[in-house]
Each structure stands twice: as C-alpha cells, then as structure tokens.
Amino acid sequence: MAIWSQLFRGDALSTAVVLVLLAMSVLSWVVILWKAWLLRQASGSVGTAIGVFWAAPDWDTAATQVAYTDATGLVAPLVAAAASGRSAGLPSLGNQGGQAQRLTRLLRDALGQAQQRLQWGQVVLASVGATAPFVGLLGTVWGIYHALMGMAAEGQVTIDKVSGPVGEALVMTAAGLGVAIPAVLAYNALGRSAGRVEAVLDAFAHDLREWVLQAPPTDAAVD
C-alpha cells in the first residue's frame, strides 16, 4: 500500500522509482518462467534425443528420430552441422582446410547457438539482482528527504509525524529487495541447470565429431 501511495502522491522521481521496480519485477519473472520451462524441457528431451541418435541403425533414421524427439531444438542443429561436415560442400575457403577443420567449425557454431539460447536472460537476471536494491534505496532516501523537508516547513517535528512518512519511504527499500532476491536466486539455479545441459551438448558434439571422422566410408553423407 505504501508503494502505491508513493506512486500516486510522490513527485516525478518517486513515481519513476516505483515504475522502474515494477518493470524490473515483470521482466525478471518473464525471464524466470520462460527459462524454467525451457530448461525443464531440455533436461529431458536432450538426453532422449541423444540416446535416440546413437540407437538408430543409420544416419537418415537418426536425423529423423532426433527431429521428432528434440523438443527444444538444441540437438538437431548439432546433427545437421555434422551432416554438413560429412560432405565436401561447395568450393570455398572454409572447405579447403580438410574435413576435421570444417566439422569442428560447424559443430562449434551450432553449439554456440545452443549455448546462447540456454544463457539468454542471465544478464537480465544478474542486472536486476544487482541494481534493484539500489533503485529501492534511492526511492527511500528521496522519500525521507521530502518527508523531512515537509515537516521542517511546518515548523514542528514530532516522532509521530516522522515515523509515518519515514516508514512509508522505507518500504521502497523492501520493494527493491523483493525484486532482487528472486532474480538472484533464479540466476544461480537456472545457471546451474543451463550449465548441466551445456555439458551434455558439448560432450555430444565431441563424440559426434569423432564418430564422423572415423565413420566408415560406406555410410553415405546426408545432404
């Protein structure tokens, strides 16, 4: 209630602080919910898709089954990159370094895109967690300043007149902490979950590269 009173009764800076905290809270919760859904899906589908790939009898079947089981689209790009690396491709500088170099580059690019997707939003959560307490503190300091200036203008300062406005202004600090704490906790928890998925993808990319380089020549490349 005190936050809304700051919004409707405060000056431009107090209103801006409340709106910034509200925007930070909404943005961080959007990121938290989206990443929690993505990582929950990835934790199951990535392992399933990799298992299906290695259990397939041939490359065509493996690629098809991965496309069906890879719910988050993190494994299929690695398989597609490996497929591109198996063939010579069009004449270009990138194809003149040999199959091993071409395959490494393609898998690294695909893995980088997957990691970028898994790490999306981490900067937002870190920024909210680091700055929201100070935004709330700014609102508190500004509110206390205005409360004291108003009481000084009346010429009479008593404890009952000080406690109300100051206590109301201190709610802004609590609001800043209320925005920051979920963002920090989610940053740590989601970061660990994303790191586990990235480790699985990195190991699969390494195994995929070694398998393609040592695959028998009778295994036809996929265009």
N, C-alpha and C positions, 0 to 999 in steps of 0.2 A: 504493500500500500504506500509505503514511504517513497518507493521508486517512482510510482506513478504520480505522486504529489510533486516530486522533483521535476517530472516531465512537464506537468501542466502549470506548476507555479513558479518553476525556476526560470532563469534567464536563458540566453541562447547557448551558452557553454554547458550548462547543466542539462539542457534538453539534448544537446549533441552527445554528451557522455552517455546518457541513457539509451539513445538510439544506436550508438556505436556498440555498446554492450549487447543490446538486443540483436543487432546484425551479426556480431561475433558468435553469439549463442546459437542462432539459427544456422549459420554457416557451418559451425563445428558439428552440430548434430546431424546435418545433412551428410557431411563427410563421414561421420562415425557410422551412421546407419548404412550408407552405401558401401563403405569398406567392409563392414561386418558381414554384409550379405555376400559381397564378392569373395572374401576370404573363406567364408563358410562353404560356399560353392566350390572354390578352388581346392580346399583341403581334401575334398572327396573326389572331385572329378579329375584332378591332375593325376593322382595315383592310379585311378581307374583307367584313364586314357593311356598312360604309360604301360600299364600291365597288359591292356588290350593290344597295344602295338607290338610288344615283344612276343605275345602269344599268337599273333596272326601268322598264317602259313606263307604269305608272300607280301610284297610291298604294297600292291594295289589294295589288297584286303585290309592291310594295316592302316593305310591312309583313310580308307572309307570308314572303318570302325572308329578310328580316332575322331573323325569329324562328327560322328554321332554321340560319342561319349564325352567329348571335351566341352562341357557346358560353359566354361568361362573363356574359351578360345585362347588358352595360354600354351597348349601343347601343339595344336595343329600348325601354327606358324613355324615351329621348330621342324616338324616333319616336312613341311613344304620347303623350307630352306635346305634341308638335307637332300630332298628330291632334286632341287635346282643344282646343288653341288655335285650330284652324281653325274650330270650330263655336262658336256663341254660348253654348251651355250653358244651365243653369238660371239664373233671375234671382238674382243675389247681388251683394254689394259687389265681389267680385273680378272680376265680369264687366261692371261698369259703367265701367271705365277704358279700354275700347277693346281691340281685338284685339291691338295691339302690346304693350300693357302686360300683358295676360293671357298672351300667348305667352311673353314674357320671364320672367314669374314661373314658369310651368310648366316651361320649359326649365331655368331656374336651379335649381329644386328637384330636377329629375331629375339634372342634372349634379352637384349637391351630394351626392346619394345615391351616385352612381358614384364620386366622389372620396373620400367617406367609406369606401367599401368598399376602394378601392385603398390608402388610407392606414391601414387597420386593421392594428394590430400594430406600427406605427412607434414609438409611445410605449413599448410594452413593450421593444422592442429598445434604444431610447435609455436607458431606465431601467436595464436590465440592464447595458449597456455602461458607464454612469456609476457604478453602485453596486457591482457585483460585485468590483472590485479592493479597495474599502474594506472590504467584508464579509470577503474573504480576509485582508486586513491585520489586521482585528480578531481573527480566529482566530489569526494568527501572534503578535500581541502577547500575547494571552491565554495561548497555549501556552508562549511563552518565559517569561512571568511565573510560571506554575505550575511549569515546569521548574526555574527558578532558586530558587523558594521550596522545592521539594522537595529540591534539593541543599544549600541552606543549612540545612535542618532536619537533614540527615545530618552536618553539621559539617565536611565535606571536599569541596572543589570542585577538580576536576582537568579538564584540557582534554578528556580522553576522555569524561568524564561530561557535559560541557557540549555537545560537538559533536553527540552523538546526539539529545537532546531538542530542541535549538535547530534543528538541520537538519530534523527532523521537523516542527516548527512552521512553518518557512519554506515548507514545501510548500503550506500554506494560501494564502499569497500567490500562488504559482504557479497554484493552482487557481482563485483569483479572476480572475487574468489569462486563464486558459484559458477561463473562462466569458465574460469581457467581450470579448475580441478577436473571436470570431466574430460576436457581436451587433453590434459597431461596424461591422465590415466589411459585414455583411448590411444594416445600416441605411443605409449610404451607397449600396451597389449597388442594393438594392431601391427605395430612394427615388428614385434617378435613373430607374430603369425605370418606376416608377409615374408620375413626372413626364412622361415621354415619352407615355405612354398618356393622361394627363390633357390634355396639349396637343392631341392628336388629337381627343379627345372635345369639348374646348372649341371647337376650330375647326369641328367638325361641327355643334355646337349653334348657333354663329353663322351658318353657312351655311344651316342648316335654318330658322332664324328668318327670314332674309332671303328665302329661297325661298318660305316660306309667305305672307309679307306681299305678295310680288309675284306669287304664283301666279294664273293666270287663273281667273276665277270659275266656269268650266265644269268645273274639277276638283273633283268633289264631295268634301265632307268625310267623314271616316271617323268613325263613332260609336265 
